[in-house]
Amino acid sequence: MDVAISGSTPAAEEGTLTRLVGDNRELLRAAKPTFQAVAKHSHLIGDSGSGTAMNLVVNTMPGVGMQAIAEAVALGEKAGFSIAARRKRISLSSCGEELAGMLPNAIKRKRGGSVSD
């Protein structure tokens, strides 16, 4: 049996993590009391190994997105564009306001806490 735990820090604090399980339904039922102490939801994905594989699929999406944002931050800085200019242009693009809102946090992490222009 493999079990991957999926969720954020707030989900962990609230006890609402999700288990992605690979194996059979009988083993999942037998382990349920133990699992309930760790996470709220269980999803039987398939055979052993499939829970971890699905977790990798799920985590690849935000990971790739974060990398793309980091590359865009570096490109914008290298080109000399201000944070305000980048944020405004991103918010008007098909990427929209949501990605523009991520820009200051991405810059802050890159600079170790500073977001000044």
C-alpha positions in Angstrom: 0.0 0.0 0.0 1.2 3.5 -0.8 -0.3 6.6 0.7 0.5 10.1 -0.4 -0.7 13.0 1.7 -2.0 16.0 -0.3 -2.8 19.5 1.0 -1.4 22.7 2.3 -0.2 23.9 5.7 -3.6 25.3 6.5 -5.3 22.0 5.5 -2.8 20.2 7.9 -3.6 22.6 10.7 -7.4 22.1 10.1 -7.1 18.3 9.7 -8.5 18.4 6.2 -5.6 16.8 4.3 -6.3 14.3 1.6 -4.9 10.8 1.2 -4.2 9.4 -2.2 -4.0 5.7 -1.8 -2.7 3.0 -4.0 -3.7 -0.6 -3.2 -7.0 -2.3 -2.6 -10.2 -1.3 -0.9 -9.9 -3.9 1.9 -6.5 -2.6 3.1 -7.8 1.0 2.9 -10.8 0.1 5.1 -8.5 -1.7 7.6 -6.2 1.3 7.8 -9.0 3.9 8.0 -8.8 4.5 11.8 -5.1 5.3 11.5 -5.6 7.5 8.5 -8.3 9.5 10.1 -5.8 10.9 12.6 -3.8 12.4 9.7 -6.2 13.4 7.0 -9.9 13.9 6.4 -10.4 12.4 2.9 -9.2 9.2 1.2 -9.2 8.5 -2.5 -8.4 5.0 -3.7 -6.5 5.7 -7.0 -5.6 2.2 -8.1 -2.9 -0.4 -7.6 0.0 0.0 -5.2 2.1 2.9 -6.4 -0.7 4.8 -8.0 -1.3 7.1 -4.9 2.2 8.4 -5.1 2.1 8.7 -8.9 -1.2 10.7 -8.7 0.4 13.0 -6.1 3.3 13.7 -8.4 0.8 14.5 -11.2 -1.0 16.9 -8.9 2.1 18.6 -7.6 3.7 19.0 -11.0 1.1 21.6 -12.0 1.7 24.2 -9.3 5.5 23.4 -9.3 5.7 24.2 -13.0 3.6 27.3 -12.5 5.9 28.6 -9.7 8.9 28.0 -11.9 7.3 30.0 -14.8 6.6 32.9 -12.4 10.2 32.9 -11.2 11.5 32.9 -14.7 9.1 35.8 -15.6 10.3 37.8 -12.5 13.9 37.3 -13.5 13.3 38.2 -17.1 11.4 41.4 -16.1 14.1 42.4 -13.7 16.8 41.8 -16.3 14.9 44.0 -18.8 14.7 46.8 -16.2 10.9 46.8 -15.9 9.5 48.1 -12.6 7.4 45.9 -10.4 4.4 48.3 -11.0 4.8 48.1 -14.8 5.0 44.3 -14.8 2.1 43.9 -12.5 -0.1 46.3 -14.6 0.7 44.6 -17.9 0.3 41.1 -16.4 -3.1 42.0 -15.0 -4.3 43.2 -18.4 -3.1 40.1 -20.1 -4.9 36.8 -20.6 -3.0 35.6 -17.4 -5.2 38.1 -15.5 -5.2 39.7 -12.1 -4.6 36.4 -10.2 -1.1 36.0 -11.6 -0.4 39.7 -11.2 -1.2 39.3 -7.6 1.4 36.6 -7.2 4.2 38.8 -8.6 5.1 40.7 -5.4 5.3 37.5 -3.4 7.5 35.9 -6.0 9.8 38.9 -6.0 9.9 39.0 -2.2 11.0 35.4 -2.0 13.6 35.9 -4.7 15.0 38.9 -2.9 14.8 37.4 0.6 12.0 39.6 1.9 12.2 42.9 -0.1 9.7 44.0 -2.7 10.9 47.6 -3.3 11.0 48.9 -6.9 
